[in-house]
Amino acid sequence: MILLTPERFYSQFNNRERQLKQSYCVRDFYLCYEVDGPQLIRGCLRVPGGPSGHRKDDHVELRFIEEIASMGLDPDQSYQITCYLTWSPCPGCAWRLVDLLGDYPNLKLHICTSRLYFHWRKDHIEGLRHLWMSNVFVTVMTRDDFDHCWEYFVDNQGKAFEPWEKLDLHTERTKRRLRSILGERNSPANTGPLSVQTEQLWAVSPLPGLAVRPPEAVPSVLWFFKDAIPTIYTILPIPPSSPSPPSSPSSPSS
C-alpha cells in the first residue's frame, strides 16, 4: 500500500466543505479501507477530481468493489470493512455497495465520510438512506477517525496528527446534516425503534428505483422514504385471475 503524504492527507481529508482561497486545491476522491477478517488488510484508492477526473464509470467506490472481488473473500467467513472517504458515495455507488453485501452475507460495512457529496440533491439523499436502511453503517469522520487514518494510511514520519482549525465544528455540522438526511429516528444517535410503514406493489407497476437499477435486478422487497417516512414495498406477483393490477402509489419523495 502506498501511503499518503501528510500534505495530501491534510488537503484532501480536510472536512471544511468550502475551501479557503489561500489553500485551494483540486479535491480528489479517496477511499482508505480496512478489511478485518482472518487477517487485517488495508488499502487506499484514489480517483482524480476536477474537470478531467471522476468519470461516470470510474468512481473510487467502484474501484473498491473491484478490489474486494479480487481478494477472493470466503462468503461464509465474517468480515468487518471500514471505508474512510473524502466524499460520501453518489447514488449509483450506494446501490453498488449494497449489492456487494448480497455477495457476502456475513460482511458488515461501515462508511465513514469526511464530507457529504451533493447532500442537498434528492437522489444523493435517497442513496445515503438506501445505504443505511440496507444495514450499512454511515457516519461522519471525527477527530479520532482522522487520527486513525493519519496513523495507518499516511507516511507520517513518526509525527502526531495535528488537527486543523475548526475540525470539530465542521464534524458536528456534518453530523447534524447527516442526521437530518437519515431522519432523527434513524440516526446513529438514536438506537430506539424505527417507525416504518409498509405498502404493496404489483410486479408490473412502476417500481421505485428502476431509474437506477435494471428491472431484472429489482428485489422482492424495496424500501424508500415516502413523505419522510421509511416505507417498505413488497413486490407481489400478479394473480392469474386478476384482470388488471391495482394502480401503484405515487412516487416516493423525500
C-alpha positions in Angstrom: 0.0 0.0 0.0 1.3 3.4 -1.0 0.9 5.8 2.0 -0.4 9.4 1.6 1.9 12.3 2.1 1.0 14.5 5.1 0.3 17.4 2.8 -2.1 15.4 0.7 -3.9 14.0 3.7 -4.4 17.4 5.2 -5.6 18.9 1.9 -7.8 16.0 0.7 -9.4 14.8 4.0 -10.0 18.3 5.5 -13.6 18.4 6.4 -14.2 22.0 5.7 -16.8 22.0 2.9 -15.8 25.2 1.3 -12.1 25.8 0.8 -10.3 28.9 1.6 -8.8 30.8 -1.3 -5.3 30.7 0.0 -5.4 26.9 0.4 -7.4 26.0 -2.6 -6.6 22.7 -4.3 -8.5 20.2 -6.6 -10.2 17.8 -4.3 -9.8 14.2 -5.4 -11.8 11.2 -4.3 -10.1 9.0 -1.7 -11.2 5.8 -0.1 -9.0 4.2 2.6 -10.2 0.8 3.7 -9.7 -1.8 6.4 -10.9 -5.4 5.9 -11.0 -7.1 9.3 -11.3 -10.9 8.9 -8.9 -13.8 9.3 -6.3 -11.2 8.6 -6.3 -7.4 8.5 -6.0 -5.9 5.1 -5.5 -2.2 4.4 -5.5 -0.2 1.2 -6.1 3.3 -0.2 -7.7 4.2 -3.5 -7.8 7.4 -5.4 -9.8 8.8 -8.4 -8.8 12.3 -9.6 -11.3 15.2 -9.2 -11.7 18.3 -11.2 -12.9 18.5 -14.9 -10.5 15.8 -16.1 -11.4 13.3 -13.4 -14.4 11.5 -11.8 -15.9 9.9 -14.9 -19.3 8.2 -14.5 -17.7 4.7 -15.0 -14.7 5.4 -12.7 -15.6 6.1 -9.2 -13.4 5.3 -6.2 -16.2 3.1 -4.7 -16.3 1.0 -7.9 -12.6 0.5 -7.7 -13.0 -0.6 -4.1 -15.7 -3.1 -5.1 -13.3 -4.5 -7.7 -10.5 -4.7 -5.1 -12.8 -6.7 -2.8 -13.8 -9.0 -5.6 -10.1 -9.7 -6.4 -9.3 -10.7 -2.8 -11.2 -14.0 -3.0 -13.0 -13.5 0.3 -14.8 -16.5 1.7 -18.6 -15.8 1.5 -19.1 -18.0 4.6 -16.5 -16.0 6.6 -17.4 -13.0 8.7 -15.8 -9.7 7.7 -15.9 -6.1 9.0 -15.0 -3.5 6.5 -14.5 0.2 7.3 -14.1 2.7 4.5 -12.8 6.2 5.2 -13.9 8.5 2.3 -13.2 12.1 1.5 -16.7 12.3 -0.1 -19.8 10.3 0.6 -20.9 7.9 -2.2 -23.1 9.0 -5.1 -26.5 7.3 -5.6 -25.2 4.8 -8.1 -22.3 3.8 -5.9 -24.6 3.5 -3.0 -26.7 0.9 -4.8 -23.5 -1.0 -5.9 -22.2 -1.1 -2.3 -25.5 -2.6 -1.1 -25.2 -5.2 -3.9 -21.8 -6.1 -2.5 -23.4 -7.1 0.7 -25.6 -9.5 -1.2 -22.5 -11.3 -2.5 -21.0 -11.6 1.0 -23.9 -12.1 3.5 -21.6 -12.1 6.5 -19.9 -8.8 5.6 -20.6 -5.7 7.7 -19.8 -2.5 6.0 -19.1 0.9 7.7 -18.9 4.1 5.6 -17.1 6.9 7.4 -17.0 10.1 5.4 -15.2 13.4 5.9 -17.7 15.4 3.8 -21.2 14.9 2.2 -21.3 14.9 -1.6 -24.2 17.0 -3.1 -26.1 16.5 0.2 -28.9 18.8 -0.9 -29.9 16.7 -4.0 -32.8 14.3 -3.7 -31.0 11.4 -5.4 -28.0 11.7 -3.2 -30.2 11.9 -0.1 -32.0 8.7 -1.2 -28.7 7.0 -1.9 -27.5 7.6 1.7 -30.8 6.5 3.1 -30.6 3.3 1.0 -27.2 2.5 2.4 -28.5 3.0 6.0 -31.7 1.0 5.5 -29.6 -1.8 4.0 -27.6 -2.2 7.2 -24.6 -0.2 6.0 -23.4 1.9 9.0 -22.9 5.5 7.7 -21.1 8.0 10.0 -19.1 11.2 9.8 -15.4 11.2 10.5 -14.4 12.5 13.9 -11.1 13.6 15.3 -10.4 10.0 16.4 -11.1 8.8 12.8 -8.7 11.3 11.3 -6.1 10.4 13.8 -6.6 6.7 12.9 -6.2 7.4 9.2 -3.1 9.5 10.0 -1.5 6.6 11.8 -2.2 3.8 9.3 -2.6 5.5 5.9 -0.2 8.4 6.0 3.6 8.5 5.8 3.7 10.5 9.0 7.4 10.0 9.8 6.5 9.3 13.4 4.8 12.7 13.9 1.5 13.0 15.6 -1.7 14.2 13.9 -2.3 17.9 14.3 -6.0 18.8 13.9 -6.7 21.7 11.6 -8.7 24.7 12.7 -12.4 24.1 13.5 -12.1 20.4 12.7 -14.6 19.5 15.5 -17.0 22.3 14.5 -17.1 21.0 10.9 -17.6 17.5 12.1 -20.6 18.5 14.2 -22.2 20.5 11.3 -21.8 17.5 9.0 -23.2 15.1 11.7 -26.3 17.3 12.0 -26.7 17.3 8.2 -26.4 13.6 8.1 -28.9 13.1 10.9 -31.3 15.3 9.0 -30.9 13.2 5.9 -31.3 9.9 7.6 -34.0 11.1 9.9 -33.7 11.7 13.7 -35.3 8.3 14.4 -32.9 6.7 12.1 -29.7 8.3 13.2 -26.6 6.8 15.0 -27.5 8.9 18.0 -30.9 7.1 18.4 -30.9 3.3 18.5 -34.6 3.1 19.6 -37.3 1.6 17.4 -37.8 3.0 13.9 -41.3 3.7 12.6 -41.7 2.0 9.3 -44.8 1.8 7.1 -45.4 -1.0 4.6 -47.1 -1.0 1.2 -47.5 -3.5 -1.6 -46.9 -3.1 -5.4 -47.8 -5.4 -8.2 -44.8 -6.7 -10.3 -45.9 -4.8 -13.4 -46.5 -1.5 -11.6 -43.9 1.3 -11.9 -41.4 0.4 -9.2 -39.3 2.8 -7.2 -35.6 2.5 -8.1 -36.0 1.4 -11.7 -34.2 4.6 -12.7 -31.0 3.3 -11.1 -31.5 -0.5 -11.4 -32.5 -2.7 -14.4 -35.9 -4.4 -14.0 -34.3 -7.9 -13.6 -32.2 -6.6 -10.6 -35.2 -5.3 -8.6 -35.6 -7.5 -5.5 -38.8 -8.7 -3.9 -38.6 -6.0 -1.3 -37.7 -2.4 -1.8 -37.5 0.5 0.7 -37.9 4.2 0.0 -38.8 7.2 2.0 -42.4 8.4 1.3 -43.4 11.6 2.9 -40.3 11.4 5.1 -41.4 8.0 6.5 -39.3 4.9 5.7 -41.5 2.7 3.6 -41.0 -1.0 2.7 -42.6 -2.0 -0.6 -43.3 -5.7 -1.1 -43.4 -6.7 -4.7 -46.3 -9.1 -5.4 -46.8 -11.4 -8.4 -50.0 -10.8 -10.4 -52.7 -13.4 -9.6 -53.8 -15.2 -12.7 -57.4 -14.4 -12.1 -56.8 -10.6 -11.8 -57.9 -8.7 -14.9 -55.6 -5.8 -14.1 -53.3 -4.8 -11.2 -54.3 -2.0 -8.9 -52.8 1.4 -9.5 -49.4 1.9 -7.9 -48.9 4.6 -5.2 -47.4 7.9 -6.2 -43.6 8.0 -6.5 -41.9 8.3 -3.1 -40.5 11.7 -2.2 -38.0 12.9 0.4 
